[in-house]
Amino acid sequence: MNGIFTALLTPFNTDYSINLDSLKNLVEFNIRSGINGFYVGGSTGEAMLMTQDERKLVLKAVKDFAGDRVKLIAHTGSTATDFAVDLALYAKKLGYDAVSAVAPYYYSHTLQAVKQYYYDIAAASDMPLFIYNFPGGSGFGLTTETAAEMFEADDRITGIKHTSTDLFMLRQIKERIPRAVVFNGFDEICLAGLSMGADGAIGSTYNFMGAKFVSLYEAFRSGNIEKAQKLQNEACSIIAVMCRYGVFQCEKEILTQMGIEMGQCRRPFLPLSPEGKKAVSEILHLI
Ligand code: MN9
């Protein structure tokens, strides 16, 4: 697995229920943009604000819409191992290519407990498993040492979604664990991550900038660094505005303005401010 994977947003209706029509449109739009896969039900998908049944509904809908046209990774991470295992088994039944999980993000568990959570998901599902390393969101920071130990302990642990600005660590992981498939997690440093050895990138802004990042990825792979830098810089100007007003809220607004009705993010996310809406309309032409 490699290339550009969209961390899929979840569109909501005005009553905050899941908008399946828009989800279908979003999946189609992204596949047309050339992306290589979807990361379904992660932070970007607001999975942490959904019930278990809703998470399953999204996993199923995306598989139904996308079929076998692109690779599919199901994010199954949860506060409870049993919930994560339940989602992983469901994703397996649906025919997902791999599962992934953020560390259990409440109770500040011991390292031993966090490792066991991953081993339990891998063993129960018998699926390729991507560790979702997002210290900023989960409070748990993977180290190269721990990663090496986990890859050694279980063959099913296949890769890491590295949502961290520590690209030295990304490099060390690639050197220490040659079989690890590493995805860069912050879109604003996608090219930097690729240049340090990432096999691909999973990100939220690919929902609407998939084509740009696919070009960036291809330019990088073919050695056209100047072109790749130009595309990364263009994306960074857009992401900088989004960071000021709320990344997911801006993404939903951008796609809505592009014609895919995305609705609002669920509470406690606040709605996009009027200034944010205005800023988004002003950057639309840059996409
Ligand atoms: O999936 C996303 N990570 C988070 C990856 O949102 C935590 C990124 O795509 C960021 O949204 C993006 C903006 O910071 O890089």
Boltz pocket constraint, residues with backbone or C-beta under 6 A from the ligand:
constraints:
  - pocket:
      binder: B
      contacts: [[A, 7], [A, 42], [A, 43], [A, 44], [A, 134], [A, 137], [A, 163], [A, 185], [A, 186], [A, 187], [A, 188], [A, 202], [A, 203], [A, 204], [A, 205], [A, 239], [A, 247]]
      max_distance: 6.0
